[in-house]
Amino acid sequence: MNSFRGGYSRVLQFCLSLACLSHICTRTEAICYKHGKLLNCLNSIPRRSELEGAGMQISVQINNYGGELIADLPEEKNSYSVNSLQIFNSTIRKIMPRFFSEFSSNGLELLLFNGVSGEFELNAQTLSGLEEVLTTIRVTNSRPLRDISYFAELKKLTKLHLGLTDLAEVPANFATVLSRLISMDLTRNKLTRLPWDALASRIQAVEFQRSRLSDNQWHCDCTLLPLLQVPEDSLHKIVGFQCASPSGVAGFTLAEFRAANLCKSPPIKESGKDDNFYGKVPFEGADESQLGVEPGDKLNPLSGSGEPGSVDLREGTQGENTQDVNTEVASAGLSTEVIAVIVAIVVVALIVLIAVIAFKARQSSQRRTQASRKQPTQKSNSYCAVIEHPSPPRGGSGAQKSDTSGVNNTYIKDPDHVERQPLAPGYRDNRL
């Protein structure tokens, strides 16, 4: 029984030893092997002797490496050359200045990083010496890139792929980079703008192939106008573009944004006017209210009306609803509510004007009436003609009674007096 236990213990120790040795080997094994023009290295970078043995114009692949990139300078500069360096699933803590130039004997044409983390930078120090040779940079699913301004110094750079690198903005000199590219991939980043005029010019070149711009935060406004004016046969070279803001046009593709006709062509510049037209586009940086779009409104890119509330015919899909360019641009920035307010103001003004005119007319009429009442009326003091009757002689029989008059109607007058009696009491003719 004891012998059995002793044998079991020895077997267990042997198995544990094998497991430990296997674990140590897998963690420390560093090897490079050559296959034709390819030198593939695991957990290490190739040594100088391995590079010299590989020969000229070789491609180097580095996998699962953790450490610094430091060049082991060869004794003879022309003993080998590397035209392609590809690093996968590694952690790079530091890159020596001019490493890529020294490592490749100044022959590096393609630089690829895939799944590489660390604190490295692709800047003037690390890329120096490659200005006249490097043609392709591919960095995907790697550490965020903060500064790519030195890419403009790479005069031979024609292919730039920077996918999933958390790139939030491009440098001011990126138009220089665009002017040389034939292929560009900026997918799955945080970009909001590009130098659209430079891109519009470049995609019309015959040699330009494709620009992939999907999964970004593109802000669509009238700065896109140069791109919207590109012919359709060139515009299709831009792949995956979708507006993310403002909310009224979120989801619009570039073709839909152009179909909505929200941005108008700039007027012909007159002499003496400001040359910086595109810097003062009406809805540069405008919010939804300036675009005539309420938050949450969707535009119908096929209607071309630019009015909020239109139904998106592609409901459930990603469209190019960011028009600013549609909403934001077609009606020169007036919303339905603003137009309604303007119409109401005009109507009220007309009503007030009519009331004032009526009041003035009434006052004028009253003044004329009062003036007519103050004028003196014409009165007639004319009387009818009278007939003179001679008085009876003084020595007569005295008072005579008239058959038609009363007792007290006796006239005693001087014989020389001639009485003038009216035929009728005096009256005033009201018609005079």
Secondary structure, 3 states (H helix, E strand, C coil): CHHHHHHHHHHHHHHHHHHHHHHHHHHHCCEEEEECCEEEEECCCCCHHHHHHHCCCEEEEEECCEEEECCCCCCCCCCCCEEEEEEECCEEEEECCCHHHHHCCCCCCEEEEECCEECCCCCHHHHCCCCCCCCEEEEECCCCCCCCHHHHHCCCCCEEEEECCCCCCCCCCHHHHHCCCCEEECCCCCCCCCCHHHHHHHHCCCCCCEEECCCCCEECCHHHHHHHCCCHHHHCCEECCEEEECHHHCCEEHHHHHHCCCCCCCCCCCCCCCCCCHHHCCCCCCCHHHHCCCCCCCCCCCCCCCCCCCCCCCCCCCCECCCCCCHHHHCCCCCHHHHHHHHHHHHHHHHHHHHHHHHHHHHHHHHHHHHHHHCCCCCCCCCCCEEEEECCCCCCCCCCCCCCCCCCCCCCCCCCCEEEEECCCCCCCCCC
